[in-house]
Amino acid sequence: MAIDISSYDPRNLHLPDGEILSSGHLACPGCGAALGMRLALKALGPNTMVVIPACCWAVINGPYPFEALSVPVLQVAFETAAISASGIRAALDTQGKKDINVVAWAGDGGTFDIGFQALSGTVERNDDIIYICYDNEAYMNTGIQRSSATPYGAWTTTTPVETPKAEPKKNMVEIMVEHRIPYTATASIAFPEDFVRKVEKAKEIRGAKFIHLWISCPAGHKSEERSSVKIARLAVETGVFPLYEVEYGTRYTINHEPAFTDVSAYLELQGRFRHLKDEHIETIRRNIRWEWERLRAKEEMGRKLSLPPDVVRAAVGDGETTAG
């Protein structure tokens, strides 16, 4: 079943007014990370502090003393986004400033790999931050090297065409779900209203929140700049990247039913997959079907289960509820 991507009209979107991301940033043309940050800040508002580790956004924001973001930004080491955000949150809480959103904004390399230990510790403690991983599926800022977010079959400079990545993409969302945090979600730059809604929901929940945002990267995906949103939308509509959210590790909600357009429509727009043979594409098709069977089973299971008994833990110390 095909989907008419040309019918997408951004003028029909209902998004918050105001811009916190300025023009003149240093993103590449067609960069999904720039669009993702713009949408996130629309949802978060000006009462926000952003922690950025080594990643594309450490460059996109601009050279000191100039920056594209009109909110306080702390740039930190590659592996420390989550723990740095936790420290800021603790300092603000000590000052009684509980109405400031603290957001860690990191790429897939700094989340799935290098920063995983700090992230796991942060969510295990249920620290009250929002962690947004903008995922372009490789270490794009340092030369397009493979990360554990790189999908099966993809070319990178460390998985060349002769030996493309043979392993599946790490399921970071499910790892976060197993930490039993209050809120975990996936999002896409091609579904801006869904992404904004999820960020707005996350900022009203006390405790750790994790949002996995799929973004396009023309340089690393070897795609045309003008196709960035189209590719991101096809990632969802082919079933490659499901849109869903999970509350307290239990309640799954699938937010969008894909058209299940054949995955070849998604792969053929990206040079990183150009070497794939028919048998490889068929493997990807089978994996999509299998992943969706698992996801639907989890959604069904979640309807039958109660919330975990210690859900109030996210609000220890202030007596607030945590339901979002």
Residue frames relative to the residue before (quaternion, step in Angstrom):
aa qw qx qy qz dx dy dz
M 1.0000 0.0000 0.0000 0.0000 0.00 0.00 0.00
A 0.2597 -0.7835 0.5476 0.1372 3.58 -0.72 1.04
I 0.2184 -0.7455 0.6106 0.1539 3.52 -1.27 0.42
D 0.4081 -0.7216 0.5103 0.2286 3.54 -0.95 0.90
I 0.2336 -0.8039 0.5354 0.1117 3.57 -0.07 1.31
S 0.6093 0.5963 -0.3501 0.3882 3.58 1.08 -0.67
S 0.5970 0.5903 -0.3630 0.4042 3.59 1.21 -0.37
Y 0.4987 0.6629 -0.4245 0.3629 3.58 1.25 -0.23
D 0.0045 0.8004 -0.5978 0.0444 3.58 -0.76 1.05
P 0.3271 -0.7852 0.4901 0.1904 3.63 -0.29 1.20
R 0.5725 0.6035 -0.3856 0.3991 3.61 1.18 -0.35
N 0.6630 0.5050 -0.3038 0.4616 3.57 1.23 -0.35
L 0.4816 0.6815 -0.4338 0.3398 3.58 1.27 0.04
H 0.2448 -0.7326 0.6168 0.1517 3.54 -1.25 0.59
L 0.1539 0.8019 -0.5480 0.1817 3.54 -0.06 1.35
P 0.6230 -0.5388 0.3948 0.4071 3.61 -1.17 0.44
D 0.4806 -0.6551 0.5024 0.2956 3.55 -1.13 0.68
G 0.6756 0.5093 -0.3627 0.3907 3.54 -1.31 0.14
E 0.1638 -0.7764 0.6040 0.0744 3.51 -1.17 0.70
I 0.1608 -0.7834 0.5956 0.0751 3.56 -0.82 1.05
L 0.6514 0.4247 -0.2987 0.5532 3.56 1.29 -0.34
S 0.3004 -0.7771 0.5323 0.1500 3.55 -0.70 1.12
S 0.5340 -0.5434 0.5156 0.3921 3.51 -1.35 0.19
G 0.6802 0.4947 -0.3486 0.4135 3.55 -1.23 0.31
H 0.4110 0.6885 -0.4967 0.3323 3.60 1.19 0.26
L 0.5324 -0.6796 0.4320 0.2608 3.57 -1.28 0.31
A 0.3244 0.7522 -0.5161 0.2503 3.61 1.10 0.52
C 0.5575 -0.5774 0.4787 0.3557 3.53 -1.26 0.49
P 0.6050 -0.5258 0.4229 0.4227 3.63 -1.15 0.36
G 0.8195 0.2239 -0.1832 0.4946 3.57 -0.94 0.90
C 0.3875 0.7525 -0.4632 0.2628 3.60 1.25 0.14
G 0.3605 -0.7491 0.5195 0.1977 3.57 -0.70 1.10
A 0.5854 0.5962 -0.3720 0.4042 3.58 1.16 -0.53
A 0.6321 0.5240 -0.3352 0.4620 3.59 1.07 -0.68
L 0.6567 0.4911 -0.3074 0.4828 3.58 0.96 -0.87
G 0.6386 0.5406 -0.3287 0.4380 3.58 0.98 -0.80
M 0.6650 0.4881 -0.3038 0.4767 3.59 0.91 -0.89
R 0.6226 0.5458 -0.3465 0.4410 3.59 0.95 -0.81
L 0.6893 0.4771 -0.2774 0.4693 3.58 0.89 -0.97
A 0.6424 0.5356 -0.3290 0.4383 3.58 0.93 -0.87
L 0.6999 0.4673 -0.2796 0.4620 3.58 0.90 -0.92
K 0.5554 0.5708 -0.3966 0.4565 3.59 1.16 -0.44
A 0.6919 0.4647 -0.2706 0.4819 3.56 1.01 -0.84
L 0.7085 0.4828 -0.2664 0.4404 3.58 0.94 -0.86
G 0.3136 -0.7628 0.5074 0.2498 3.58 1.00 -0.78
P 0.7125 -0.5039 0.3006 0.3848 3.58 -1.30 0.22
N 0.6285 0.5349 -0.3429 0.4486 3.60 1.19 -0.41
T 0.4576 0.6822 -0.3980 0.4084 3.53 0.85 1.11
M 0.1272 -0.7397 0.6529 0.1017 3.53 -1.24 0.61
V 0.1809 -0.8070 0.5591 0.0577 3.58 -0.89 0.97
V 0.1795 -0.7554 0.6237 0.0909 3.54 -0.99 0.95
I 0.0387 -0.8050 0.5913 -0.0302 3.57 -0.74 1.11
P 0.2335 -0.7659 0.5790 0.1538 3.61 -0.69 1.01
A 0.7143 -0.3509 0.3251 0.5108 3.57 -1.25 -0.27
C 0.3548 0.6833 -0.5562 0.3127 3.57 -0.65 1.17
C 0.7431 -0.3702 0.2761 0.4843 3.59 -1.24 -0.06
W 0.6876 0.5121 -0.3029 0.4162 3.57 0.91 -0.89
A 0.5389 0.5928 -0.4139 0.4321 3.60 1.21 -0.27
V 0.6787 0.4304 -0.2662 0.5323 3.57 1.27 -0.48
I 0.6358 0.5726 -0.3314 0.3975 3.57 0.89 -0.97
N 0.6465 0.5638 -0.3256 0.3975 3.58 0.97 -0.84
G 0.5433 -0.6453 0.3859 0.3736 3.59 1.20 -0.39
P 0.5636 -0.6216 0.4318 0.3309 3.58 -1.23 0.47
Y 0.5509 -0.5965 0.4708 0.3450 3.58 -1.07 0.76
P 0.6009 -0.1683 -0.7807 -0.0328 1.64 -1.97 1.56
F 0.5195 0.6288 -0.4216 0.3963 3.59 1.21 0.31
E 0.0884 0.7824 -0.6158 0.0279 3.56 -1.17 0.55
A 0.5014 -0.6854 0.4589 0.2611 3.53 -1.20 0.67
L 0.6739 0.4848 -0.2941 0.4736 3.60 1.20 -0.40
S 0.2987 -0.7709 0.5414 0.1525 3.55 -0.92 0.95
V 0.5979 0.4720 -0.3940 0.5143 3.57 1.08 0.81
P 0.6333 -0.5262 0.3799 0.4216 3.62 -1.17 0.35
V 0.0848 -0.7912 0.6056 0.0052 3.55 -0.98 0.94
L 0.1027 -0.7592 0.6395 0.0638 3.56 -1.03 0.85
Q 0.1671 -0.7775 0.5996 0.0896 3.56 -0.67 1.11
V 0.0691 -0.8276 0.5555 -0.0427 3.54 -0.75 1.15
A 0.7036 -0.4463 0.3443 0.4327 3.55 -1.34 0.05
F 0.7344 -0.4777 0.2778 0.3941 3.53 -1.25 0.65
E 0.7966 0.3697 -0.1639 0.4493 3.57 0.76 -1.07
T 0.6965 0.5513 -0.2456 0.3880 3.61 1.21 -0.16
A 0.2923 0.7868 -0.5121 0.1823 3.62 1.13 0.31
A 0.7078 0.4755 -0.2779 0.4424 3.58 0.75 -1.04
I 0.7102 0.4551 -0.2811 0.4577 3.59 0.78 -0.97
S 0.6132 0.5317 -0.3524 0.4660 3.61 1.11 -0.60
A 0.6380 0.5086 -0.3202 0.4814 3.58 1.01 -0.79
S 0.6250 0.5371 -0.3324 0.4587 3.58 1.04 -0.76
G 0.6542 0.5177 -0.3104 0.4556 3.56 0.99 -0.83
I 0.6389 0.5102 -0.3214 0.4777 3.56 1.01 -0.81
R 0.6381 0.5338 -0.3210 0.4527 3.57 0.96 -0.89
A 0.6611 0.5046 -0.3061 0.4632 3.60 0.93 -0.89
A 0.6545 0.5113 -0.3120 0.4614 3.58 0.97 -0.84
L 0.6631 0.4944 -0.3069 0.4708 3.59 0.93 -0.86
D 0.6445 0.5206 -0.3251 0.4560 3.59 0.97 -0.81
T 0.6207 0.5441 -0.3334 0.4555 3.57 1.05 -0.77
Q 0.7071 0.4275 -0.2476 0.5058 3.57 1.13 -0.70
G 0.5206 -0.6573 0.4025 0.3674 3.59 1.27 0.03
K 0.5147 0.6456 -0.4119 0.3855 3.60 1.25 0.31
K 0.0644 0.8558 -0.5052 0.0905 3.54 0.53 1.22
D 0.6307 0.5624 -0.3319 0.4193 3.58 1.25 -0.18
I 0.5558 0.5854 -0.3998 0.4342 3.60 1.24 0.21
N 0.3553 -0.7308 0.5443 0.2085 3.57 -0.82 1.00
V 0.1265 -0.7696 0.6221 0.0693 3.57 -0.91 0.93
V 0.0354 -0.8266 0.5581 -0.0633 3.55 -0.56 1.25
A 0.1952 -0.7196 0.6536 0.1302 3.54 -1.00 0.91
W 0.0793 -0.7998 0.5948 -0.0136 3.57 -0.74 1.11
A 0.1612 0.8233 -0.5133 0.1808 3.57 -0.15 1.28
G 0.5129 -0.6425 0.4803 0.3058 3.55 -1.22 0.52
D 0.7067 -0.4656 0.3110 0.4325 3.55 -1.28 0.08
G 0.6239 0.5408 -0.3543 0.4390 3.62 1.01 -0.67
G 0.7181 0.4357 -0.2354 0.4889 3.55 0.98 -0.89
T 0.6869 0.4488 -0.2736 0.5018 3.57 1.29 -0.11
F 0.7432 0.4035 -0.2176 0.4873 3.58 0.67 -1.13
D 0.7987 0.2922 -0.1128 0.5137 3.59 1.02 -0.82
I 0.8372 0.2840 -0.1548 0.4410 3.54 -0.14 -1.36
G 0.7803 0.3435 -0.1866 0.4881 3.61 0.92 -0.80
F 0.3688 0.7804 -0.4626 0.2022 3.57 1.25 0.06
Q 0.6553 0.5265 -0.3407 0.4211 3.61 0.87 -0.85
A 0.6719 0.4805 -0.3063 0.4732 3.61 0.94 -0.83
L 0.6375 0.5220 -0.3260 0.4635 3.58 1.04 -0.77
S 0.6570 0.5089 -0.3179 0.4564 3.59 0.88 -0.90
G 0.6561 0.5058 -0.3129 0.4646 3.58 0.96 -0.81
T 0.6476 0.5331 -0.3136 0.4451 3.57 0.99 -0.84
V 0.7224 0.4205 -0.2579 0.4845 3.57 0.83 -0.93
E 0.5774 0.5611 -0.3825 0.4532 3.61 1.13 -0.50
R 0.6870 0.4381 -0.2716 0.5122 3.59 1.09 -0.69
N 0.3382 -0.7653 0.4716 0.2786 3.56 1.33 -0.26
D 0.1561 0.8095 -0.5453 0.1518 3.56 0.99 0.85
D 0.4889 -0.7158 0.4393 0.2358 3.53 -0.99 0.96
I 0.3899 0.6784 -0.5323 0.3231 3.56 0.30 1.31
I 0.3413 -0.6638 0.6041 0.2791 3.52 -1.36 0.14
Y 0.1075 -0.7811 0.6135 0.0440 3.57 -0.78 1.04
I 0.0456 -0.7918 0.6091 -0.0064 3.56 -0.66 1.15
C 0.1497 -0.7693 0.6177 0.0641 3.53 -0.73 1.13
Y 0.1423 -0.7642 0.6220 0.0938 3.59 -0.63 1.09
D 0.1583 -0.8589 0.4868 -0.0145 3.49 -0.31 1.39
N 0.0044 0.7888 -0.6142 0.0223 3.57 -0.55 1.18
E 0.5358 -0.7263 0.3275 0.2796 3.53 1.34 0.52
A 0.7704 0.1481 -0.1932 0.5892 3.58 1.08 0.76
Y 0.5546 -0.5530 0.4810 0.3940 3.56 -1.33 0.07
M 0.1032 -0.8596 0.4985 0.0435 3.57 0.36 1.24
N 0.6660 0.5446 -0.3140 0.4016 3.58 0.94 -0.85
T 0.7604 0.3665 -0.1970 0.4987 3.59 1.12 -0.59
G 0.7791 -0.3802 0.1834 0.4635 3.59 1.17 0.37
I 0.5620 -0.6518 0.3700 0.3499 3.58 1.19 0.59
Q 0.2757 0.7524 -0.5492 0.2373 3.58 0.75 1.07
R 0.6330 -0.5452 0.4103 0.3657 3.56 -1.24 0.55
S 0.0572 -0.7373 0.6698 0.0672 3.56 -1.17 0.72
S 0.6248 -0.5208 0.3840 0.4369 3.60 -1.20 0.02
A 0.5829 0.5374 -0.3810 0.4757 3.59 1.29 0.08
T 0.4933 0.6496 -0.4390 0.3769 3.60 1.23 -0.18
P 0.3918 -0.7533 0.4744 0.2324 3.62 -0.75 0.97
Y 0.6948 -0.4562 0.3730 0.4124 3.51 -1.36 0.31
G 0.8339 0.2572 -0.1907 0.4496 3.54 -1.03 0.86
A 0.5522 0.6561 -0.3874 0.3383 3.59 1.21 -0.25
W 0.4089 -0.6553 0.5815 0.2554 3.52 -1.24 0.66
T 0.1207 0.7099 -0.6938 0.0138 3.52 -1.25 0.66
T 0.6711 -0.4828 0.3423 0.4465 3.61 -1.20 0.04
T 0.7173 0.3756 -0.2554 0.5284 3.62 1.20 -0.33
T 0.7013 0.2603 -0.2603 0.6105 3.59 1.30 0.18
P 0.0943 -0.8514 0.5142 0.0432 3.60 0.44 1.20
V 0.7538 -0.4233 0.2652 0.4270 3.54 -1.33 0.32
E 0.6482 0.5304 -0.3298 0.4356 3.59 0.99 -0.76
T 0.7955 0.0980 -0.0374 0.5969 3.58 1.12 -0.65
P 0.0310 -0.8259 0.5630 -0.0005 3.64 0.46 1.13
K 0.7010 -0.4729 0.3062 0.4373 3.56 -1.23 0.32
A 0.2516 -0.8069 0.5254 0.0979 3.55 -0.73 1.12
E 0.6679 0.5045 -0.2895 0.4643 3.57 1.27 -0.31
P 0.5245 -0.6268 0.4584 0.3491 3.61 -1.14 0.48
K 0.6246 -0.5310 0.4266 0.3820 3.53 -1.30 0.33
K 0.4925 -0.6430 0.4980 0.3098 3.57 -1.00 0.80
N 0.3304 -0.7431 0.5475 0.1969 3.58 -0.92 0.90
M 0.1647 -0.8434 0.5076 0.0628 3.54 0.23 1.34
V 0.6014 0.5706 -0.3640 0.4245 3.57 1.04 -0.71
E 0.6946 0.4686 -0.2908 0.4619 3.59 0.84 -0.91
I 0.5865 0.5445 -0.3731 0.4694 3.60 1.13 -0.51
M 0.6626 0.4811 -0.3036 0.4872 3.59 0.98 -0.79
V 0.6052 0.5571 -0.3512 0.4472 3.59 1.03 -0.77
E 0.6885 0.4913 -0.2881 0.4490 3.59 0.95 -0.85
H 0.5706 0.5426 -0.3927 0.4752 3.59 1.27 0.01
R 0.3790 -0.7677 0.4399 0.2709 3.60 1.38 -0.05
I 0.2732 0.7725 -0.5309 0.2163 3.58 1.02 0.72
P 0.6724 -0.5394 0.3159 0.3964 3.61 -1.15 0.48
Y 0.8381 0.0188 0.0504 0.5429 3.58 0.91 -0.82
T 0.0460 0.7546 -0.6510 0.0687 3.53 -0.96 1.04
A 0.0796 0.8162 -0.5670 0.0779 3.61 -0.90 0.82
T 0.2956 -0.6857 0.6211 0.2379 3.51 -1.35 0.31
A 0.0252 -0.7915 0.6106 -0.0061 3.57 -1.21 0.52
S 0.1911 -0.7708 0.6003 0.0949 3.55 -1.29 0.39
I 0.5288 -0.6258 0.4675 0.3320 3.56 -1.10 0.70
A 0.6371 0.5408 -0.3304 0.4387 3.61 1.19 -0.42
F 0.7101 0.3150 -0.2225 0.5891 3.58 1.34 -0.10
P 0.0821 -0.8756 0.4732 0.0510 3.58 0.64 1.16
E 0.6506 0.5167 -0.3424 0.4388 3.60 0.93 -0.74
D 0.6222 0.5260 -0.3303 0.4765 3.57 1.07 -0.74
F 0.6608 0.5054 -0.3053 0.4634 3.60 0.93 -0.89
V 0.6646 0.4991 -0.3080 0.4630 3.59 0.85 -0.93
R 0.6362 0.5276 -0.3318 0.4548 3.59 0.95 -0.84
K 0.6782 0.4987 -0.2983 0.4498 3.58 0.93 -0.86
V 0.6413 0.4965 -0.3292 0.4836 3.59 1.02 -0.71
E 0.6424 0.5136 -0.3244 0.4672 3.59 0.97 -0.80
K 0.6404 0.5113 -0.3180 0.4769 3.57 1.02 -0.76
A 0.6559 0.5345 -0.3097 0.4339 3.56 0.91 -0.94
K 0.6969 0.4878 -0.3005 0.4312 3.60 0.88 -0.82
E 0.6495 0.4931 -0.3225 0.4805 3.60 1.25 -0.20
I 0.6425 0.5082 -0.3182 0.4770 3.60 1.26 -0.14
R 0.3432 -0.7163 0.5663 0.2203 3.58 -0.95 0.86
G 0.6723 0.4631 -0.3661 0.4467 3.55 -1.00 0.83
A 0.7076 -0.4632 0.3321 0.4177 3.55 -1.31 -0.12
K 0.0451 -0.7803 0.6238 -0.0049 3.56 -0.98 0.94
F 0.0825 -0.7981 0.5968 0.0099 3.57 -0.94 0.93
I 0.0290 -0.7873 0.6157 -0.0133 3.58 -0.83 1.05
H 0.2046 -0.7754 0.5924 0.0768 3.54 -0.78 1.13
L 0.0809 -0.8340 0.5453 -0.0250 3.56 -0.31 1.33
W 0.2547 -0.7650 0.5732 0.1461 3.61 -0.64 1.13
I 0.0089 -0.8055 0.5918 -0.0302 3.56 -0.84 1.02
S 0.4601 -0.6546 0.5287 0.2836 3.54 -1.28 0.48
C 0.0637 -0.7708 0.6326 0.0409 3.55 -1.23 0.58
P 0.3090 -0.7932 0.4891 0.1899 3.62 -0.06 1.21
A 0.6616 0.5147 -0.3221 0.4401 3.59 0.93 -0.81
G 0.7605 0.3908 -0.2066 0.4757 3.56 0.85 -0.95
H 0.6965 0.4442 -0.2684 0.4955 3.57 1.12 -0.61
K 0.3236 -0.7629 0.4862 0.2773 3.55 1.34 -0.21
S 0.4469 0.6729 -0.4433 0.3886 3.53 0.84 1.10
E 0.5919 -0.5633 0.4340 0.3795 3.57 -1.27 0.25
E 0.5759 -0.6165 0.4179 0.3371 3.55 -1.01 0.85
R 0.6713 0.5230 -0.2986 0.4322 3.59 0.97 -0.87
S 0.6818 0.5057 -0.2789 0.4489 3.61 1.24 -0.39
S 0.3598 0.7866 -0.4635 0.1926 3.60 1.23 -0.01
V 0.7089 0.4272 -0.2705 0.4917 3.60 0.79 -0.95
K 0.6114 0.5541 -0.3473 0.4456 3.59 1.04 -0.74
I 0.6672 0.4886 -0.3012 0.4748 3.60 0.92 -0.88
A 0.6493 0.5138 -0.3196 0.4607 3.57 0.95 -0.84
R 0.6541 0.4996 -0.3137 0.4734 3.57 1.04 -0.75
L 0.6516 0.5061 -0.3148 0.4693 3.58 1.01 -0.76
A 0.5660 0.5793 -0.3923 0.4360 3.61 1.09 -0.57
V 0.6843 0.4529 -0.2692 0.5041 3.57 1.09 -0.74
E 0.7343 0.4627 -0.2552 0.4261 3.58 0.73 -1.05
T 0.6445 0.4802 -0.3338 0.4927 3.61 1.18 -0.32
G 0.5279 -0.6372 0.4044 0.3897 3.58 1.25 -0.30
V 0.4169 0.7176 -0.4642 0.3096 3.59 1.26 -0.01
F 0.8051 0.1212 -0.0216 0.5802 3.58 0.93 -0.93
P 0.1991 -0.8086 0.5426 0.1101 3.64 -0.11 1.22
L 0.3024 -0.7079 0.6058 0.2014 3.54 -1.22 0.61
Y 0.2756 0.7516 -0.5581 0.2182 3.56 -0.56 1.17
E 0.2034 -0.7596 0.6014 0.1413 3.56 -1.31 0.19
V 0.1769 -0.7803 0.5968 0.0595 3.54 -1.19 0.68
E 0.1656 -0.7844 0.5932 0.0738 3.56 -0.86 1.00
Y 0.8635 -0.0306 -0.0273 0.5027 3.54 -0.89 1.11
G 0.6615 -0.5592 0.3100 0.3920 3.56 0.98 0.78
T 0.6947 0.4976 -0.2385 0.4614 3.56 1.29 0.04
R 0.8078 0.3046 -0.1347 0.4864 3.57 0.59 -1.16
Y 0.1347 -0.7974 0.5880 0.0154 3.52 -0.42 1.32
T 0.0130 -0.7666 0.6419 0.0138 3.54 -1.12 0.79
I 0.2536 -0.7394 0.6047 0.1528 3.58 -0.69 1.09
N 0.2926 -0.8199 0.4771 0.1207 3.57 -0.56 1.20
H 0.8024 0.1104 -0.0407 0.5850 3.57 1.16 -0.47
E 0.2764 -0.7426 0.5891 0.1582 3.55 -0.87 0.99
P 0.3533 -0.7758 0.4763 0.2156 3.61 -0.42 1.16
A 0.5391 -0.5793 0.4967 0.3565 3.51 -1.33 0.28
F 0.2537 -0.7837 0.5074 0.2529 3.58 1.28 -0.46
T 0.0486 0.7786 -0.6029 0.1672 3.48 0.80 1.20
D 0.5681 -0.6035 0.4108 0.3798 3.60 -0.97 0.73
V 0.5502 -0.6704 0.3951 0.3029 3.55 -0.87 1.00
S 0.5250 0.6388 -0.4178 0.3765 3.62 1.16 -0.38
A 0.5977 0.5722 -0.3585 0.4323 3.60 1.13 -0.62
Y 0.6607 0.4832 -0.2786 0.5024 3.56 1.16 -0.67
L 0.6956 0.4997 -0.2814 0.4327 3.57 0.84 -0.98
E 0.6895 0.5263 -0.3014 0.3959 3.59 0.88 -0.91
L 0.6305 0.5344 -0.3426 0.4467 3.61 1.20 -0.27
Q 0.7240 0.4016 -0.2179 0.5168 3.59 1.30 -0.18
G 0.4356 -0.7279 0.4726 0.2389 3.54 -0.68 1.13
R 0.5799 0.6029 -0.3828 0.3920 3.61 1.12 -0.48
F 0.7221 0.3807 -0.2394 0.5257 3.60 1.27 -0.27
R 0.4032 0.7731 -0.4399 0.2151 3.60 1.25 -0.07
H 0.6575 0.5353 -0.3006 0.4367 3.58 1.14 -0.56
L 0.5018 0.6933 -0.4202 0.3018 3.61 1.20 -0.34
K 0.3141 -0.7294 0.5809 0.1785 3.55 -1.11 0.78
D 0.7284 -0.4453 0.2918 0.4314 3.55 -1.28 0.30
E 0.6672 0.5094 -0.3201 0.4392 3.59 0.93 -0.80
H 0.6229 0.5231 -0.3408 0.4713 3.58 1.12 -0.61
I 0.6519 0.5064 -0.3127 0.4698 3.58 0.96 -0.85
E 0.6330 0.5179 -0.3320 0.4699 3.58 1.03 -0.71
T 0.6016 0.5406 -0.3502 0.4724 3.60 1.08 -0.66
I 0.6499 0.5032 -0.3138 0.4753 3.59 0.97 -0.84
R 0.6270 0.5317 -0.3405 0.4562 3.61 0.97 -0.78
R 0.6693 0.4976 -0.3032 0.4609 3.58 0.87 -0.95
N 0.6529 0.5185 -0.3196 0.4504 3.57 1.00 -0.81
I 0.6134 0.5390 -0.3505 0.4588 3.60 1.02 -0.75
R 0.6604 0.5059 -0.3129 0.4583 3.59 0.88 -0.92
W 0.6679 0.5112 -0.2975 0.4517 3.55 0.94 -0.92
E 0.6597 0.5077 -0.3097 0.4594 3.60 0.93 -0.89
W 0.6668 0.4911 -0.3096 0.4672 3.58 1.01 -0.75
E 0.5874 0.5442 -0.3696 0.4714 3.60 1.11 -0.55
R 0.6539 0.5085 -0.3032 0.4710 3.58 0.96 -0.88
L 0.6777 0.5032 -0.3018 0.4431 3.57 0.87 -0.97
R 0.6649 0.4894 -0.3124 0.4700 3.60 0.91 -0.84
A 0.6303 0.5267 -0.3366 0.4604 3.59 1.03 -0.73
K 0.6507 0.5057 -0.3147 0.4710 3.58 1.03 -0.76
E 0.6281 0.5210 -0.3409 0.4667 3.58 1.01 -0.76
E 0.6603 0.5009 -0.3024 0.4708 3.58 0.95 -0.86
M 0.6449 0.5204 -0.3175 0.4610 3.58 0.95 -0.86
G 0.6525 0.5456 -0.3122 0.4232 3.57 0.97 -0.89
R 0.6107 0.5564 -0.3543 0.4382 3.57 1.12 -0.61
K 0.7096 0.4703 -0.2483 0.4622 3.57 1.14 -0.64
L 0.6838 0.4877 -0.2752 0.4679 3.57 1.23 -0.40
S 0.4184 -0.6546 0.5596 0.2885 3.55 -1.18 0.57
L 0.6252 -0.5045 0.4170 0.4251 3.55 -1.27 0.22
P 0.6000 -0.5638 0.4016 0.4011 3.62 -1.10 0.53
P 0.6178 -0.6222 0.3361 0.3438 3.61 -1.01 0.75
D 0.7487 0.4032 -0.2245 0.4759 3.61 1.09 -0.55
V 0.2148 0.8185 -0.5148 0.1377 3.59 1.07 0.63
V 0.6192 0.5612 -0.3630 0.4122 3.62 1.06 -0.55
R 0.4451 0.7155 -0.4436 0.3051 3.57 1.25 -0.19
A 0.6082 0.5898 -0.3554 0.3949 3.60 1.06 -0.64
A 0.7572 0.3475 -0.1999 0.5157 3.59 1.19 -0.39
V 0.2472 0.7912 -0.5251 0.1929 3.59 1.21 0.41
G 0.7842 0.3466 -0.2568 0.4461 3.55 -0.92 0.93
D 0.8033 0.2338 -0.1544 0.5256 3.60 1.12 -0.34
G 0.4757 -0.7252 0.4082 0.2850 3.57 1.26 0.00
E 0.4974 0.6563 -0.4402 0.3578 3.59 1.24 0.13
T 0.4620 -0.6315 0.5301 0.3268 3.54 -1.24 0.37
T 0.3854 -0.7500 0.5005 0.1960 3.54 -1.23 0.42
A 0.4591 0.6974 -0.4616 0.2996 3.59 1.17 -0.14
G 0.1944 -0.7967 0.5645 0.0940 3.53 -0.92 0.93
